[in-house]
């Protein structure tokens, strides 16, 4: 109750406001997901069901919070861009992180049977979250370029590694030794020369990650009609279109200018 003699304990709560006028990037990572993926027998190097589940949970989060203008995900992580002008939860760090993390996690669990109908959850998944502030558009673009570059590096390594194990007959120890010190060109050469695999023709979802944007689409035209008496002038049929938005998952290059030029609203206030 207000005025209780115990209310003084609230004085120990420290304010944690995030700096105004800065972009917020909220990043989620799966906690101990190597163990989780093994326990639930995810396909290696990529499990399409698991990636689609992550995308769906990310879309749920974006639809719940309109201040999120962009999301990018790979493997068991997702990064969300929150617009500069957002006043979400009065920009309280702990409130934003805890609420968005719990919403994403609950959505992941809620959608599990859609993508894994024959695989019951053996234990609850968990994610950790954090927020990093960036002052300008340049840092935002560099951040998402970094995450997509990391997607390529990790996926190329994992693709070659598991091909060596699954098709080349190497143990995991031998595969790590084979790849030690190799650069991208050499990894591509291993795939092509030994297994006739052209890395650049693999599913872009695996190579480029998932980018989620908001797309404005028109409502279906609505026609309003009314019946007029013989004495009254006839009313013309009127049609109107209301804009609405939806989230769309893309697997495209977000490093080059074309993506950002075509979608300048992502970084607008």
Secondary structure, 3 states (H helix, E strand, C coil): CCCCCCHHHHHHCCCCECCCCCEEEEEEEECCHHHHHHHCCCCCCCCHHHHHHHHHHHHHHHHHCCCEEEEEEECCEEEEEECCCCCHHHHEHHHHHHHHHHHHHHHHHHCHHHHCCCCCCCCCCCEEEEEEEECCHHHHHHHHHHHHHHHHHHHHHHHHHHHHHHCCCCCHHHHHHHHCCCCHHHHHHHHHHHHCCCHHHCCHHHHHCEEEEEEEEECCCEEECCCCCCCCCCCCCEEECCEEEEEEEECCCCCCHHHHHHCHHHHCC
